[in-house]
């Protein structure tokens, strides 16, 4: 007994889902057969096309907002850029800024070929924050209404709105050096065995070639403060008060603490020891709670009132929190 992947999806959807309709079980790559079935054409075209742009800052970014999953075809009409791994067609996105943390899911859909994704994340100044490749993308076999895919799930931090180190741009491309590689996926009979416990008829697992063209599924979810353990980048905190304000450079992914607060006007009268102790306590509590913005406002307020210790208390509290 042999099963096609589409028949398997329909059957499993009916057995496991109960109420799935036939219309919802169409393979997600069905309308992109010409893209995913023309690897030779894709390889030939990539060899002749030049880079679209001088650097990553000039890539054609398109806005993307949290919401429904989008299918993004990447083919001969998509722009090409010379990445560090070689030339690749790509899709580039500008991430939402005024949001909660973002959970992003990127899938390279598998059919006759695979556009095996690499994701490049950039901050607001187009500096690379991280690159997600084969160490993050993992093969996920077909299940229910999802086909075979290479999938990565990761999180974008939005703790500090306006922080220039926040991840602001995302570029999806493929590693040119990996175009001669393949990905082995589970055969339909093994999928049936895994899902329903039936006999495995020993069908060979399909070997899928990588291609410069393909289809990427992209989902962006606004977590609105919900914590997650998925692949996570924590940007350096940078309080931009004044362009000339010196900062203390700490280890990567640690807080960047201004040495001076611009615009703070200190009182000429010394602060009472009881008031100094109160501000010290509140600053330490704010840092311990992770509310750095509040702690810095307290420092500024205390210095205007005549404190000479608020800044050092703040810095010491931050150092202790980082050690913890």
Buried (B, 14 or more C-beta within 10 A) or exposed (E): EEBEBBEBBBBBBBEEEEEBEEEEBEBBBEEBEEBBBBBEBBBEBBEEBEEBBEEBEEBEBEEBEBEEEEBBBBBBEBBBBEBEBBBBBBBBBBBBEEBBBBBBBBBBBBBBBBBBBBBBBBBBEEEEBBBBBBEBBEBBBBBBBBBBBBBBBBBBBBBBEEBBBBBBBBBBBBBBEBBEEBBEBBBBBBBBBEBEEEEEBEBEEBEBBBBBBBBBBBBBBBBEEEEBEEBBBEBBBBBEBEEEEEBEEBEEEBBBBBEBBEEBEEEEEEBEEEBBEBBBEBBBBBBEEEEBBBBBBBBBBBBBBBBEBBBEBBBBBBBEBEEE
